[in-house]
Structure formats: C-alpha cells, structure tokens
Amino acid sequence: MARFLISKHFTFIQKLPLMFSQHNAVFIRSNLCLYSSSSKDKSIPPSSKGFLKIYTKTGDGGMTSTFTGERRAKDDNIFQALGAVDELASCIGLAREFGLENGHPYTDHLQRIQCILQDVNACIATPYSSAREAHLKKTEFDSGHVEEVEEWIDSYTDHLPPLENFILPGGGKASSSLHVARTVCRRAERAIVPIVREQQINPETLKYVNRLSDLLFTLARYAAKLDGRKETVYIRPGKK
C-alpha cells in the first residue's frame, strides 16, 4: 500500500511544473537534490546537466509563485497556509517514526495523510483568482478524503475508553508527537480559513484539515494506550 501511495503521488507531482521554492520546494519535479558544480568542496559531487537544483534564487527578494504562475509576497495568506500545512506534514512524519519504533498499526494511515496533505497544498497553491481550468483539473481535491478520516476516527475510538476529562498532552513519545501534530494541524486550519473565506480554494480542504486534528487527537490517545501509558487528565490547581 505504501509503495502504491508513493508512486501515485510522485506521478502527480511530476505533472506539475517547478512552481516555487517555498519551504524547500513543496513542489519539485525531480526527487533528487544535486549540488552545484561550482562548489569548492571537492567531496561534494558535481551536479549533472539536465537536473533541477534545489535552489532557484527567484525568491530572494521575498516574492514567489503560485502554481498558476502568479507572483505574491512570501508572507501572503497563500504561503502562510502552505507553510503551515508543510510543517504539519513534517510533524506527522516524526509521529510516524515514533509509531514505527513501537510497532503501532496506524503508521500507514499517517503516511497516506502526508500524501493527501500534498494534495491540500496543491489546492492552496492554485487560487481561483488566477487559475485556469487546466490548473484546477490538476489540483482537484477529493471530498472522499474527509469521509475516510471520519471512518478512521470512529474505528480507533471504538478501542478507547469514554472521554470524561480534559487530557494533557503526554503519554509517551508516540502519543506526545501526535499531540504536537494535532496543535500544528489547528494552526494550519486557522491559516486556511481566510483563503476559504475569500473563496479562493476548495472548502473541502478546510474540512479535511479540521477533521484531521480530531483524528490526531484520537490517535494520540490510542498510542498512549498501546504503550501502556496512563492518560494524564486536567486537575484544577489546588484540588486533590
């Protein structure tokens, strides 16, 4: 399944032109990082002709491009959202590594989520105000992803005790890393809100990220249970 997901999404990325270098090139046609042939460090192999370099220098002035080719400031709402979602995908990658170390069964789901977040960013990078039909066709977002996450939430919740108190983040490394991902997910959601409000992107992307934070909370609880860690609940200071 993992091989299929990687193949599917790499094929999608290959269809996209080199658009911008925001956050270490969210979209890049090549999956190779090659070094400059002008490097003085002879231990670094020279780049080969025909391959893209990781740096473009086109954003040195604080401007960069969307998928549609529109130039915007790097602190524009579009790129704030792209950066937040990129950070979220990185946090989920870390959580997945902790899950793999402990043999947890949800790690394939986390990898799929990372792939889908690339699709979310493709939508964000294609604002309606400058998009043509060809752009929109390449960056469609499947609303079925939301239903999939809801099914996962229900499935994992069946293995958990009822939620009766506020839970403090913790419960081991796997659980804690999922809590961190959850909070970053909420920030990514807040970054997407103004873009959806301006009717610039598919609102299903916002719905997906909103639901994803609920899944990450559920998985954090599930990871703590798998690791035999007791959930730490909120107790009002001064009470015993």
N, C-alpha and C positions, 0 to 999 in steps of 0.2 A: 504493500500500500504506500509506504514512504517513497519507494522508487517511482511509483506512478505519479505521486503528488509533485515530486521534484521535477520530473520530466514534463508534466503538464504545465507547470507554472514557468519553467525555464523557456518552454516553447512560446508561452505568452509574452514573456519579456523580450525574446528575440524579435518579436513582431514590432516592438516599439523602437523608435529611433533614439539615439542618445539625446536626452532632453535637458538634463541639468545635473549638476554635481552636488546638489543639496544633500547634506548628511552622507558623504562618501558615496554619492551616486546611487540613489534609490533605484533608478532605472539605468541599466547599462547593458548594452547588447553582448559584450564579452564578459565571461566569468573569470577572466584572468587579470591579475594585477601585474603589469610589466614595469620594469624600471627604465629610467631614462638612460640613453646611451651616452649621455654627456657626464654621467656620474664619475667623480674622481675615485670612488671606492671600487677598485677592480674586483673585489669579492662579490660585487653585485652584478648579476648577468645583464648584458645589454638587452634592450627591447628589440623585438623583431618587427620588420616592416609589415604594415597591414593590420596591426593590432592596436586597439584603443588603449590609451594611457588612462590611469585613474584620475589624473588632474586635467582640467581643461583651461583654466585661467580666465574663463569667461565670467566668473562670478566674483572676481577680485574687487570689483567696485561696489559690491553689495547688492547687485541685481542678478537674477537668474530666471530661467524659463520654465513655463508650464509645458505639459505635453502638447498643447495647442500652439506652442511657439511664442506665446505672449510673454513679454519681459515684465517682471514685477520685482519689487524690493524683497529681500530675503526675510524681512520681518512682516511681510504681508500675511493676512489671515490664512491664505492657502498654504504657505510654507510653515507657519506656526503649527497648523494641523498635520502637515506631512511629517514634520519633525517629531511631534508627539506620538504619532502612530508608529513611526520608525523606532522610537525609544521603547514603546510598548512591545513591539516585536522582539527587541533585544532582551527585555526583561523576561518575556515568555521563554526565550531561548535559554536563559540562565535557569529559570524554573524547571525547564525540561531536563537540563543536565542534572540537577539535583534529584529529579524524579527518576531518571535513568540509573543513577548511582544506587538508589534504594529499590530498584525493580518495580516501580509503580506502573500500573496499567494504563494511565491516562496520557502517557507521553506522545503517542501517535496523534491524539487529538490536539495536543499543543502544537505539534509540527504542522498539522493541517491549518490550524488557526494562523500560524505565522504566514503560510502561503496566502490565505484569504486576506490577511491584512495588507499584502502587496496589492491585491485587487482593490481594497479600500483606498489605498494611496493612489492607485491609478485613476480612480474616480475623482479624488480630491484634486489631482493634478490636471483635470480636464474640466475646468469651469464652463458652465453653459454659455457664459457671455462671449467666449471666444472659440467655442468648439464647433466643428463641422460634424456632419453626420458620420463621416468616416472615423473621426476621433471617438465619438460616443459609442459606435459599434464595437470598437476595440476595447473599450473600458466599461462595458456593461457590468452591473453588479446583480448577482442572482439573489433574489429575495428569499430563496430557499435556504440560504445560509443561516438566516435568523431562526427558522424553524428547527434546523439541525441543532443549533446551540440550545434551544429550549428543550429538545429531547434529551440532550446530554445532561442538562441541569436536573431534569426530572429523574433520570436514571441514577445519577450519583446521589441525589437527595434521598432516594429510597434506602441507601446504605448508611444514613446518618441519623442520629437522634434528633428529636424536635429542637428547634432553635428557641430558647426561652430567655436568653440574656444577651447583652452585647458582648461580642467576643473580641478580645485584644489580640492584635497580630502577634504571632509566635507559633509555637507548636512544632519546633524543629526547622531545619534549614529548608526542606522541601516546602513545608507549609508557609514559612515566612517569606520565601521568594515569591510564592503565589500571591501573598498579600501585597507585596511591593508591586507586582504586576497589576494587581487589582486597582491600586491607587493611581498608578500611571494611566491605566485604562480610563479612569474617571477624568483625569486631566485631558486625555486625548478626546474624550467625549465633549468636554467643555470647549475645546479648540474647534471642533467640527460644528458646534451649534450655530455660530454666526454665519458660517458658509451656507448651511441649510436654510437658515432664516432668510438669507439673501437669495434663496432659490438658485444657487449656483451648482449644486450637485444633487445626486440621488439621495433622498432622505432615508432610504433603506440602509445606507452606510452608517448613519447615526443610530438607527435602531439596532444594528448589529453590534456596534461598539457598546451601546448601553446594555444589551443582553450579555455581552461578553464579560463585563465586570461582575455580573451575577454568577456566571459560570466560574470565574476565577475565585470568587469568594467560596463557592461550593467546593471547588477542588482544594482550596486551602484547608478547609475543614476535613475533607476526605483524606488528604495527605497526612494530616496530624493523626487521624485515626489509624491509618495504615502503619505509621511509625510508632504506634503505641503511646502517643503523647496526649496528655490531658489538655483539653481546651481551657485557656485562661479567660475567665469572664470578668466583666467590669464589676467592681465593688465600689460604692461611693466612699470616698476618703472619710475616715473617722468611724466607719461602721465595721463591725467584725463579722 
